[in-house]
Amino acid sequence: MDSLNSLIDGFGTALTPMNLLWAAIGVLLGTAIGVLPGIGPAMAVALLLPVTYGLDPTGAFIMFAGIYYGAMFGGSTTSILLNTPGESAAVVAAIEGNPMAKAGRGAQALAAAAIGHFAGGMIGTILLVALAPTVASLAIGIGAPDYFAIMVLAFIAVTSVLGASRIRGIASLLIGLTIGLVGLDQMTGQQRLTFGSLQLADGVDVVIVAVGLFAIGEALWVAAHLRRSTGKPIPVGRPWLGRADLKRTWKPWLRGPAIGFPFGAIPAGGAEIPTFLSYVTEKRLSKHRDQFGKGAIEGVAGPEAAASASAAGTLVSMLTLGLPTTAVAAVMLAAFQQYGIQPGPLLFEREPELVWGLIASLFVGMVLLLALNLPLAPVWAKLLRIPRPYLYAGILFFAAVGAYAVGGESLDLVILLVIGLIGFGMRRYGLPVLPAVIGVILGPAAEQQLRRALQISDGSVSGLVNTPFSVTVYVIVVLIVAWPLIGRLIARLRGGRKTAEESRTVRGG
């Protein structure tokens, strides 16, 4: 009840004209910046941090929250329309959203993403209000073995459901893990796969990998086949969701937050893991599995709702523990410190107006984001009417600008081209792209958690399965791996019974 009263007071703060203006500016700036590949929400908040020096803390953080959510949606816009993720959390949106756009359903994919962000953000923020202390206490108890188990689950789940075969999925994952090894060993500081280049010591940024594999690889693939086709503009289609679309999306919109919020609250990879797992879940539960990979709207709705709810979960551990679980949270933590405010258990007591005004502004920002982006969906989709040679030339330009913006190094452009050629080769030989991106994002973190768990247990493998949580996750992993074998065994048993019954019928006849 105290939380509800505090939230009502927070709405009184968030709905003042000036704070509403900062929320609207944040949503607009975030969406515009999110559309540019390579400039994700973390960089957007960091770039705008000096601009807020003259603002009061409440107005500044309300604007930051709008930028965060707006940039997440902007990243999924380019993922869906141009197969160019604006940030790592938008990678999954490209898998089903881009085939939908190519089939003339780009506006529907964008609408499903916008409503998914709204539903995920609303549910996630409600859970933030209700469960912040509980989730924060649970997050403290999760250790290295649990994190490693979660990441193994993400590896196995995605490689099991993508591509023509599991072998190709694993091959793609190994490519990503290899790219993820580039840089300094986080434990020993030794260089790995840097070829003596100091510029590679920090590793290859995941945005460069995602943009290279998706955008550059796709552009090269299209260029290689344009000689055989005329490259006609892609139709936009009708700009609304039909009854059949709503029937297929309302459950994913509700399931996504259940996956995204808990993962956002614990330091286990930000929004990437829940979006991957949401996609896998929707494919498992869908009645239209044959459409996955060809433009299944569930594969857009669920992961986008999970990503938005994960963003709300991120604020739980940042506000209650002072623990940043994503790059955006780390930048926002720096902003808190800039104002002389220390997030933690006492923040709700010392700065109630700021905290509850910020939380209330999340609800306001979600409404503004939906009101802004639903009408704009058909406008964004008209980008697809540009003839494909010009469209993909533009994609290459913005991909190069985004890659250069990440580190400001010309070597990043070379790496982008090399990874783009790898993406082209993966398409040529039928390897799914997503497991490679997962390998790059989660590989270094998985290695670090594995080594920590083994250090704690003095090198004993039993240290990886010494918690109920990790054992539960590994049981799920075994079921995913063994399920096809179990399915074949059940099919054989049913076939044997059917053959026996038919033989009895023939004998009786």
Secondary structure, DSSP 8 states (H G I E B T S, - for coil): -HHHHHHHHHHHHHTSHHHHHHHHHHHHHHHHHHTSTT--HHHHHHHHTGGGGGS-HHHHHHHHHHHHHHHHHHHHHHHHHHS--SSGGGHHHHHHHHHHHHTT-HHHHHHHHHHHHHHHHHHHHHHHHHHHHHHHHHHHT--HHHHHHHHHHHHHHHHHHSSS-HHHHHHHHHHHHHHHH-EE-TTT--EES-TT-GGGTT---HHHHHHIIIIIHHHHHHHHHGGGS---------SS--HHHHHHHHHHHHHHHHHHHHHHHTTSSTTHHHHHHHHHHHHHH-S-GGGTTT--THHHHHHHHHHHHHHHHHHHHHHHH----SHHHHHHHHHHHHTT---STTHHHH-HHHHHHHHHHHHHHHHHHHHHHHHHHHHHHGGGGS-HHHHHHHHHHHHHHHHHHHH--HHHHHHHHHHHHHHHHHHHTT--SHHHHHHHHHHHHHHHHHHHHHHHTTT-GGGGG-SHHHHHHHHHHHHHHHHHHHHHHHHHHHHHHHHHHHHHHHHH-
